């Protein structure tokens, strides 16, 4: 559903997707991720920007699902053009470190439209622990 490919595909699975509204996803964090080679190599930590990217890609899945729901004859290639772009990161808080072996549960809830932009409330958890949470502003295409 996404135009992203390795090494920038940061979501392994999406589920409970309500097109245009919300969704959940999984990111399994592997020691083989390319960023671990240079980001604190003696103490591997997933960069916060990659956690945010994982949540943003879940938002993209919600957008693509909405495009497909609104036009069932749309090809997957055409649906990918509805991904949008990350416009801003607001009030993002990082509460726990993410290390190889962790499995992140991602959550996204679309909020208010601001013209061609959309507020999205996102959260990443490792088990019951909140890893990161905040708000993204994403373009609509």
C-alpha positions in Angstrom: 0.0 0.0 0.0 3.0 2.3 0.5 5.5 3.7 -2.0 8.3 3.1 0.6 10.8 0.3 0.2 13.6 -1.1 2.3 15.5 0.4 4.1 12.8 3.1 4.6 9.8 0.9 5.0 9.2 1.3 8.8 6.0 -0.6 9.4 5.6 -4.3 9.3 1.8 -4.7 9.5 -1.3 -2.5 9.8 -4.6 -3.7 11.3 -7.9 -2.3 12.7 -7.7 0.3 10.0 -10.7 2.5 9.7 -10.2 4.3 6.3 -9.8 8.1 6.8 -10.1 7.8 10.6 -7.7 5.6 12.5 -5.5 2.5 12.6 -3.0 0.4 14.4 0.3 -1.1 13.2 3.3 -3.1 14.2 7.0 -2.3 13.9 9.3 -5.2 14.9 12.7 -3.7 15.7 15.6 -5.8 14.5 19.3 -5.5 15.1 19.6 -5.7 11.3 18.1 -2.2 10.9 20.7 -0.1 9.0 20.6 2.8 11.4 21.8 0.7 14.3 25.3 0.5 12.7 26.0 4.1 13.4 23.5 5.2 16.1 25.1 4.5 19.5 26.8 1.4 18.1 27.8 0.2 21.6 24.3 0.6 22.9 21.8 0.3 20.0 18.9 2.7 20.3 16.3 3.3 17.6 16.4 7.0 16.6 13.4 9.0 17.6 13.0 10.2 14.0 12.6 6.6 12.9 9.9 6.0 15.5 8.1 9.1 14.1 8.6 7.8 10.6 6.9 4.5 11.6 3.9 6.4 13.0 3.7 8.6 9.9 3.7 5.5 7.6 0.8 4.1 9.6 -1.0 7.4 8.8 -0.1 6.8 5.1 -1.8 3.4 5.2 -5.0 5.1 6.6 -4.9 7.6 3.8 -4.4 4.9 1.1 -7.2 2.8 2.6 -9.5 5.8 2.4 -8.6 6.4 -1.2 -9.4 2.8 -2.1 -12.6 2.9 -0.1 -13.7 6.0 -2.0 -12.8 4.5 -5.3 -12.8 0.7 -5.3 -11.6 0.6 -9.0 -8.4 2.5 -8.1 -5.2 0.6 -8.7 -2.8 0.1 -5.8 -0.3 2.2 -7.8 -2.8 5.1 -8.0 -3.8 4.7 -4.4 -0.1 5.1 -3.3 -0.3 8.7 -4.6 -2.6 9.6 -1.7 0.1 9.1 0.9 0.7 12.7 1.6 3.7 14.2 3.3 4.8 14.9 6.9 4.4 18.7 7.5 5.1 19.1 11.2 5.8 17.3 14.4 4.1 18.8 17.5 4.3 18.0 21.1 6.2 14.7 20.5 7.4 13.2 23.7 9.8 10.2 23.8 9.4 8.3 27.1 11.4 5.1 26.7 14.3 3.8 24.7 13.6 1.4 21.8 16.2 -1.3 21.3 16.6 -4.4 19.1 14.0 -7.0 19.9 11.3 -4.6 20.9 8.0 -4.7 19.1 6.2 -1.4 18.7 2.5 -1.1 18.6 1.6 2.0 16.6 -1.6 3.9 16.9 -3.0 6.8 14.8 -6.2 8.8 15.1 -6.9 11.4 12.4 -8.1 14.7 13.8 -9.2 18.1 12.5 -8.6 19.2 8.9 -6.7 22.4 8.5 -7.2 23.2 4.8 -5.1 20.8 2.9 -3.4 19.6 6.2 -4.6 17.2 8.8 -3.9 16.8 12.5 -3.1 13.3 13.5 -2.6 12.0 17.1 -0.1 9.2 17.2 1.3 6.9 19.8 3.9 4.1 19.9 4.0 1.5 22.7 6.3 -1.3 23.6 4.0 -3.7 25.5 2.1 -1.4 27.8 4.8 1.2 28.0 4.3 4.4 25.9 7.5 4.9 23.9 6.5 8.1 22.1 3.3 10.1 21.6 2.4 13.4 20.0 0.8 15.1 17.1 1.7 15.1 13.4 0.5 17.5 10.7 0.2 15.6 7.4 -0.7 16.9 4.0 -3.6 15.5 2.1 -3.1 14.7 -1.5 
